[in-house]
Amino acid sequence: MWIRKIILVFYGLASGGLIAGSFLAFLSMVGVIPRLAGLTKTIRYARTYENCIALGGVLGTVVFLYRWHLPFGKGMLILFGLFGGIFVGCLIGALAEMLKSLPIFSRRFVLRDGIPYIIYAIALGKMFGCYLQFYIIR
């Protein structure tokens, strides 16, 4: 029985490390983290950002794998959702900027004005899709 638990701990940590390492390698290869740190003028903390992303990947995988219940309450859930949304939004924005997707999109559809409205529409579409997924379609 205890051998099974040791194997599960090893499997959880190994899979979390693999996922976090792959995600971090992808972000580093594309250059999102240094670019995001440069835009926020916190380039000296770039290594800390990378370490936090890797640690978050490992801990998230372990919590998901072992289905730990974290009794922090609704306040912490709201705070986590807020900061998680900010992180994902910044990550998507930095990734879109690195891949130059908005300039290509605006050239293909011959858009001169209204780029901020397109960005707002993308953000509202994402919010509406998340609302549908989490509250309407269960």
C-alpha positions as CSV (number, residue, x, y, z in Angstrom):
1,M,0.0,0.0,0.0
2,W,2.7,2.5,0.9
3,I,4.7,1.5,-2.3
4,R,1.7,2.6,-4.3
5,K,1.6,6.0,-2.6
6,I,5.3,6.5,-3.2
7,I,4.9,5.6,-6.9
8,L,2.0,8.0,-7.1
9,V,4.0,10.8,-5.5
10,F,6.8,10.2,-7.9
11,Y,4.4,10.1,-10.8
12,G,2.7,13.3,-9.8
13,L,5.9,15.2,-9.3
14,A,7.4,13.9,-12.5
15,S,4.4,14.7,-14.6
16,G,4.1,18.2,-13.0
17,G,7.7,18.9,-13.6
18,L,7.4,17.7,-17.2
19,I,4.3,19.9,-17.9
20,A,5.8,22.9,-16.1
21,G,9.1,22.5,-18.0
22,S,7.4,22.2,-21.3
23,F,5.3,25.2,-20.7
24,L,8.3,27.2,-19.5
25,A,10.4,26.1,-22.5
26,F,7.6,27.2,-24.8
27,L,7.3,30.6,-23.2
28,S,11.1,31.0,-23.2
29,M,11.5,29.9,-26.7
30,V,8.9,32.4,-28.0
31,G,10.3,35.0,-25.6
32,V,7.1,35.9,-23.9
33,I,8.4,36.2,-20.3
34,P,11.3,38.5,-21.1
35,R,9.0,40.6,-23.3
36,L,6.3,40.9,-20.6
37,A,9.0,41.7,-18.0
38,G,10.4,44.3,-20.3
39,L,7.0,45.9,-20.9
40,T,6.3,46.1,-17.2
41,K,9.9,47.4,-16.5
42,T,10.6,44.5,-14.2
43,I,13.2,42.6,-16.2
44,R,15.3,42.0,-13.1
45,Y,12.6,39.7,-11.9
46,A,12.4,37.6,-15.1
47,R,14.0,34.6,-13.5
48,T,11.6,34.8,-10.6
49,Y,8.7,34.9,-13.0
50,E,10.0,31.7,-14.7
51,N,10.5,30.0,-11.4
52,C,6.9,30.9,-10.2
53,I,5.4,29.6,-13.5
54,A,7.3,26.3,-13.1
55,L,6.3,26.0,-9.5
56,G,2.7,26.8,-10.3
57,G,2.7,24.1,-13.0
58,V,4.1,21.5,-10.6
59,L,1.8,22.4,-7.7
60,G,-1.3,22.6,-10.0
61,T,-0.6,19.2,-11.4
62,V,-0.1,17.7,-7.9
63,V,-3.3,19.3,-6.6
64,F,-5.2,18.1,-9.7
65,L,-3.7,14.6,-9.5
66,Y,-4.4,14.0,-5.8
67,R,-7.6,16.0,-5.7
68,W,-6.5,17.9,-2.6
69,H,-9.2,20.1,-1.0
70,L,-7.8,23.5,-0.2
71,P,-10.1,25.1,2.4
72,F,-9.4,28.8,1.6
73,G,-13.0,30.0,1.1
74,K,-14.7,32.0,-1.6
75,G,-12.5,35.1,-1.0
76,M,-9.4,33.2,-2.0
77,L,-11.3,31.7,-4.9
78,I,-12.2,35.2,-6.1
79,L,-8.6,36.4,-5.6
80,F,-7.2,33.4,-7.5
81,G,-9.7,33.9,-10.3
82,L,-8.7,37.6,-10.6
83,F,-5.0,37.0,-10.6
84,G,-5.3,33.9,-12.8
85,G,-7.3,36.0,-15.3
86,I,-4.8,38.8,-15.3
87,F,-2.0,36.3,-15.9
88,V,-3.8,34.6,-18.7
89,G,-4.7,37.9,-20.3
90,C,-1.2,39.2,-20.1
91,L,0.2,36.0,-21.4
92,I,-2.2,36.0,-24.4
93,G,-1.5,39.6,-25.1
94,A,2.3,39.1,-25.0
95,L,2.0,36.0,-27.1
96,A,-0.1,37.8,-29.7
97,E,2.4,40.6,-29.7
98,M,5.3,38.2,-30.2
99,L,3.6,36.4,-33.0
100,K,2.5,39.7,-34.6
101,S,-1.1,38.3,-35.0
102,L,-2.9,41.6,-34.7
103,P,-0.9,43.4,-37.4
104,I,-1.4,40.5,-39.8
105,F,-5.1,40.3,-39.0
106,S,-5.5,44.1,-39.6
107,R,-3.6,43.9,-42.9
108,R,-5.7,40.9,-44.2
109,F,-9.0,42.6,-43.4
110,V,-7.8,46.1,-44.4
111,L,-8.5,47.6,-41.0
112,R,-7.3,51.2,-40.5
113,D,-9.3,52.2,-37.5
114,G,-11.1,50.3,-34.8
115,I,-8.3,48.0,-33.6
116,P,-9.1,48.8,-30.0
117,Y,-12.7,47.7,-30.6
118,I,-11.5,44.4,-32.0
119,I,-9.4,43.8,-28.9
120,Y,-12.4,44.6,-26.7
121,A,-14.5,42.3,-28.8
122,I,-12.0,39.5,-28.4
123,A,-11.9,40.0,-24.6
124,L,-15.7,40.2,-24.3
125,G,-16.0,37.0,-26.4
126,K,-13.6,35.2,-24.2
127,M,-15.5,36.4,-21.1
128,F,-18.8,35.3,-22.5
129,G,-17.4,32.0,-23.6
130,C,-16.0,31.3,-20.1
131,Y,-19.4,32.4,-18.6
132,L,-21.2,29.9,-20.8
133,Q,-18.8,27.1,-20.0
134,F,-18.7,27.6,-16.3
135,Y,-22.3,28.6,-15.5
136,I,-24.6,27.6,-18.3
137,I,-23.2,24.5,-19.9
138,R,-22.2,22.1,-17.2
